[in-house]
């Protein structure tokens, strides 16, 4: 892992563990946990793209995504997943 990105990646891991624990204790048969995991997969896919590009100095949008992207994508996925599941007939 590159040095300029290290603190942002560690922050993301900390936030993910915290949100994973929070979504795991919700008593809704695991639906919130699954929705959170969808958002986490989307987030880490974006992180892989950013790290693959490997600019020497992270640009501002990279830093914003690495800091707040997991929270935003998790909120979006937890909010939108029930609607998508209802449209597909899974809920």
C-alpha positions in Angstrom: 0.0 0.0 0.0 1.4 3.4 -1.0 2.3 5.8 1.8 0.1 8.7 0.8 -3.0 6.5 0.8 -2.2 4.5 3.9 -4.0 6.7 6.5 -7.1 6.9 4.3 -7.3 3.1 3.8 -6.8 2.5 7.5 -9.6 5.0 8.3 -11.9 3.2 5.8 -11.2 -0.1 7.4 -12.0 1.3 10.8 -15.3 2.8 9.6 -16.2 -0.4 7.8 -15.7 -2.5 10.9 -17.8 -0.1 12.9 -20.6 0.0 10.3 -20.4 -3.7 9.9 -21.0 -4.2 13.6 -23.8 -1.7 13.6 -25.6 -3.2 10.7 -25.1 -6.7 12.1 -27.0 -6.0 15.3 -30.1 -4.7 13.6 -32.8 -7.3 14.0 -34.2 -7.5 10.4 -33.1 -11.0 9.4 -29.8 -9.7 8.0 -31.3 -7.4 5.3 -29.4 -4.3 6.5 -26.2 -6.3 6.7 -26.5 -7.6 3.2 -27.4 -4.1 1.9 -24.3 -2.7 3.8 -22.1 -5.4 2.2 -23.3 -4.3 -1.3 -22.3 -0.8 -0.5 -18.9 -2.0 0.8 -18.2 -4.0 -2.3 -19.0 -0.9 -4.4 -16.7 1.2 -2.3 -13.7 -1.1 -2.3 -14.1 -1.5 -6.1 -13.7 2.2 -6.3 -10.7 2.1 -4.0 -9.1 -0.6 -6.2 -9.5 1.7 -9.2 -7.9 4.6 -7.3 -5.0 2.5 -6.1 -4.5 1.0 -9.6 -4.1 4.5 -11.1 -1.3 5.2 -8.4 -0.8 8.9 -8.7 2.2 10.0 -6.6 0.0 12.5 -4.7 -3.7 11.8 -4.1 -5.9 14.3 -5.7 -8.7 16.0 -3.8 -11.5 13.8 -5.2 -9.6 10.7 -4.3 -9.2 11.9 -0.7 -12.9 12.8 -0.5 -13.9 9.4 -1.8 -11.5 7.5 0.5 -12.7 9.5 3.5 -16.4 9.6 3.0 -17.2 7.3 0.2 -17.9 4.3 2.4 -20.4 6.2 4.6 -22.2 7.7 1.6 -22.4 4.4 -0.4 -23.5 2.5 2.7 -26.3 4.9 3.4 -27.4 4.8 -0.2 -27.3 1.0 -0.4 -29.1 0.5 2.9 -31.8 3.0 1.8 -32.2 1.9 -1.8 -31.9 -1.9 -1.4 -35.4 -2.5 0.0 -36.9 -0.6 -2.9 -34.8 -2.6 -5.4 -35.6 -5.9 -3.8 -39.3 -4.9 -3.8 -39.1 -4.2 -7.6 -37.4 -7.6 -8.1 -40.0 -9.4 -5.9 -37.5 -10.5 -3.3 -39.0 -8.6 -0.4 
